[in-house]
Amino acid sequence: MRVQSRWEKFEAWGSTVTSAVMALALAAGCGAVSPDPAVLFLVPLSVEGRPVGDAILDTGGAYEVMLREAFGLEIVDSAEVLAFAGRQLVSVTEGFTYRAGSIEVRAAGAILSGPICDCNGLGFPFFRKTGLVLALDFPNRSAAFVFQTPEDGIVLEFASPPGHLPEFDSAFLEVEIEAGGAQQAARALLDTGALVTSVHRAFLSATTFPPAQRARVRLSHPWLGTVETTASVFDDPRLPDVILGTEVMATWADRWYFRYDPAGGRVVVQHEPGDQGDEAPALSLSRSEPRVSVRAE
């Protein structure tokens, strides 16, 4: 299988858990409820040959692997992560080999999700490390790991991280956000681990939006268009200003291809069926459960 020859390179690269320290673990999708078209994409995960359930494919997570429990691994350290509930101290495991679908990788450790959510996850460092592209198909609620982005579609380079999050080098886009008649520019994070969009309270009018947990907002992008959504509201200034959930992505475009380069990256979006060309998928996923679950065949 072609993936096996690529895997030899993946294994040689090794891993690090330094991204877990003071990292963002934006697991807003865990346990959340949202109407269609929001969806979380999951992949079967095994640790040292033991199946441990599904893992959320999470572009909003600055970790390689997050586990809901140690699964027999030794706890060797702790790390502080930033989530919606504020800073949380989490445990860090020893190194191990894991398999995401058919892709096997060696990690130096994983953070445990305990105070964040009862879930496993693969964050964007997984894609930067392996070189795989995350391909999401919202109409068919399917996903795949592929080797390259399509030649057709709208190519959007990642914006640089916001000034208060210089190390959080994930998929940011420049957008306009309108709430209560006021329009402001914002750097928004594309977060496949979040079912719903979240915005900082600073973007809401104090008179139009008294202290509340949700607000109606309009988000605009010059290539993607304008979408309205009911967003969750948060107050922590250490988080990204706007966190775009999958309900907004599904409305903006049918298909999203996330490519993480050694620094930066890009997302390619399509509205029509895409052609992956001669590059066979490294892993194909298909819909299993309504709305929130996509599993490997």
KENUBA-127244 format. One record per residue (C-alpha): residue number from 1; residue in one letter; x, y, z. Coordinates in steps of 0.2 Angstrom, whole numbers. Layout:
KENUBA-127244
 pos code    px    py    pz
 NUM    A     X     Y     Z
...
end
This chain:
KENUBA-127244
 pos code    px    py    pz
   1    M     0     0     0
   2    R     7    17    -4
   3    V     4    24    13
   4    Q    16    11    20
   5    S    31    19    11
   6    R    25    36    17
   7    W    24    30    35
   8    E    42    26    35
   9    K    45    45    34
  10    F    32    49    47
  11    E    40    37    60
  12    A    57    45    57
  13    W    50    62    61
  14    G    46    58    79
  15    S    35    69    90
  16    T    35    82   104
  17    V    22    87   117
  18    T    29   104   119
  19    S    13   111   110
  20    A     3   104   124
  21    V    11   116   136
  22    M     1   132   138
  23    A    -8   126   122
  24    L   -26   129   116
  25    A   -38   114   118
  26    L   -54   121   110
  27    A   -65   106   112
  28    A   -81   115   111
  29    G   -89   101   101
  30    C   -88    88   114
  31    G  -106    85   120
  32    A  -113   100   111
  33    V  -129   100   102
  34    S  -132   109    86
  35    P  -144   108    72
  36    D  -139   102    54
  37    P  -128   106    45
  38    A  -115   105    59
  39    V  -105    89    60
  40    L   -90    82    69
  41    F   -78    71    60
  42    L   -71    56    69
  43    V   -58    43    65
  44    P   -55    26    74
  45    L   -40    27    86
  46    S   -29    14    93
  47    V   -15    15   106
  48    E    -1     2   106
  49    G   -13    -9    96
  50    R   -28    -7   108
  51    P   -44     1   100
  52    V   -49    16   111
  53    G   -64    23   102
  54    D   -65    37    90
  55    A   -55    53    90
  56    I   -62    70    84
  57    L   -52    78    69
  58    D   -49    95    78
  59    T   -41   109    68
  60    G   -44   119    84
  61    G   -33   109    95
  62    A   -14   113    97
  63    Y   -10    95   102
  64    E    -5    80    92
  65    V   -15    67   102
  66    M   -28    70   116
  67    L   -35    54   126
  68    R   -50    53   137
  69    E   -40    42   149
  70    A   -22    35   150
  71    F   -27    17   142
  72    G   -12     9   152
  73    L     1    22   147
  74    E    12    29   161
  75    I     9    47   167
  76    V    25    56   166
  77    D    21    75   167
  78    S     8    88   167
  79    A     4   103   156
  80    E    -7   118   157
  81    V   -19   121   143
  82    L   -31   134   138
  83    A   -49   130   135
  84    F   -66   138   136
  85    A   -67   135   155
  86    G   -50   144   157
  87    R   -33   137   161
  88    Q   -33   118   165
  89    L   -20   107   172
  90    V   -19    91   162
  91    S    -9    75   163
  92    V     4    70   150
  93    T     8    52   145
  94    E    24    43   140
  95    G    27    40   122
  96    F    18    28   112
  97    T    13    22    95
  98    Y    -5    25    89
  99    R   -15    22    74
 100    A   -28    34    66
 101    G   -38    23    54
 102    S   -24    15    44
 103    I   -11    28    48
 104    E     2    23    61
 105    V    12    36    70
 106    R    24    37    85
 107    A    20    51    98
 108    A    31    57   112
 109    G    16    58   123
 110    A    -3    64   124
 111    I   -12    75   135
 112    L   -27    68   144
 113    S   -44    77   141
 114    G   -51    75   158
 115    P   -56    93   163
 116    I   -59    98   144
 117    C   -71    84   138
 118    D   -74    66   138
 119    C   -66    63   121
 120    N   -51    58   111
 121    G   -44    70    98
 122    L   -31    73    85
 123    G   -26    91    84
 124    F   -18   101    69
 125    P     0    96    74
 126    F    -5    78    68
 127    F    -7    85    50
 128    R     8    96    51
 129    K    18    81    56
 130    T    12    68    44
 131    G    10    80    29
 132    L    -8    73    26
 133    V   -22    84    20
 134    L   -38    84    29
 135    A   -52    83    16
 136    L   -70    86    23
 137    D   -86    83    12
 138    F  -100    91    21
 139    P  -115    86     9
 140    N  -110    68    11
 141    R  -104    70    29
 142    S   -88    61    25
 143    A   -69    64    27
 144    A   -53    58    20
 145    F   -34    59    23
 146    V   -27    63     6
 147    F    -9    68     0
 148    Q   -13    84    -9
 149    T   -26    97   -11
 150    P   -36    98   -27
 151    E   -31   109   -42
 152    D   -48   117   -43
 153    G   -57   127   -30
 154    I   -54   143   -20
 155    V   -37   143   -12
 156    L   -36   153     5
 157    E   -19   155    13
 158    F   -20   154    32
 159    A   -18   171    41
 160    S    -5   173    54
 161    P   -10   169    71
 162    P   -17   184    81
 163    G    -4   194    91
 164    H    -9   186   108
 165    L    -7   168   101
 166    P     9   169    92
 167    E    12   150    94
 168    F    -5   144    89
 169    D    -1   142    70
 170    S   -18   134    64
 171    A   -31   139    51
 172    F   -35   157    53
 173    L   -45   168    41
 174    E   -48   186    41
 175    V   -67   189    42
 176    E   -79   203    45
 177    I   -91   201    60
 178    E  -107   211    61
 179    A  -117   211    77
 180    G  -130   224    83
 181    G  -126   235    68
 182    A  -107   237    71
 183    Q   -95   228    59
 184    Q   -77   224    64
 185    A   -63   214    56
 186    A   -58   199    65
 187    R   -45   185    64
 188    A   -56   169    65
 189    L   -50   151    68
 190    L   -58   137    58
 191    D   -61   124    71
 192    T   -67   107    65
 193    G   -68   102    83
 194    A   -82   114    87
 195    L  -101   111    82
 196    V  -105   130    85
 197    T   -97   146    82
 198    S   -91   157    96
 199    V   -86   175    97
 200    H   -78   186   111
 201    R   -90   198   119
 202    A   -80   213   114
 203    F   -88   211    97
 204    L  -105   213   103
 205    S  -114   229   108
 206    A  -117   231   127
 207    T  -134   239   124
 208    T  -140   227   110
 209    F  -133   212   118
 210    P  -134   212   137
 211    P  -124   198   146
 212    A  -129   183   137
 213    Q  -122   166   132
 214    R  -128   167   114
 215    A  -130   180   101
 216    R  -135   182    82
 217    V  -120   187    72
 218    R  -116   189    53
 219    L   -99   184    46
 220    S   -93   189    29
 221    H   -78   184    19
 222    P   -74   191     2
 223    W   -73   174    -7
 224    L   -84   164     4
 225    G   -99   176     6
 226    T  -110   180    21
 227    V  -118   169    33
 228    E  -128   172    49
 229    T  -127   161    64
 230    T  -131   160    83
 231    A  -115   161    91
 232    S  -109   156   109
 233    V  -102   171   118
 234    F   -86   170   129
 235    D   -76   183   139
 236    D   -58   175   140
 237    P   -46   187   130
 238    R   -34   173   128
 239    L   -44   164   116
 240    P   -46   168    97
 241    D   -58   182    94
 242    V   -69   171    83
 243    I   -70   152    83
 244    L   -79   146    67
 245    G   -88   130    70
 246    T   -93   117    57
 247    E  -110   124    55
 248    V  -103   140    47
 249    M   -90   130    36
 250    A  -104   119    30
 251    T  -114   134    25
 252    W  -100   143    16
 253    A   -94   128     6
 254    D   -97   110     2
 255    R   -79   103     3
 256    W   -64   109    13
 257    Y   -46   103    11
 258    F   -34   108    25
 259    R   -16   108    21
 260    Y    -3   112    35
 261    D    14   116    29
 262    P    30   117    41
 263    A    24   135    44
 264    G     7   141    39
 265    G    -4   132    27
 266    R   -19   134    16
 267    V   -37   128    14
 268    V   -45   124    -3
 269    V   -64   125    -3
 270    Q   -76   119   -17
 271    H   -94   120   -20
 272    E   -95   106   -34
 273    P   -89    88   -32
 274    G   -70    87   -32
 275    D   -58    76   -41
 276    Q   -44    69   -31
 277    G   -35    65   -47
 278    D   -22    51   -47
 279    E   -18    52   -28
 280    A   -28    38   -19
 281    P   -34    43    -2
 282    A   -23    37    13
 283    L   -39    34    23
 284    S   -57    36    18
 285    L   -71    39    31
 286    S   -90    37    29
 287    R  -105    43    38
 288    S  -111    31    52
 289    E  -122    41    64
 290    P  -133    56    60
 291    R  -127    73    62
 292    V  -112    71    73
 293    S  -102    56    68
 294    V   -91    50    54
 295    R   -82    34    55
 296    A   -70    24    45
 297    E   -77    10    34
end
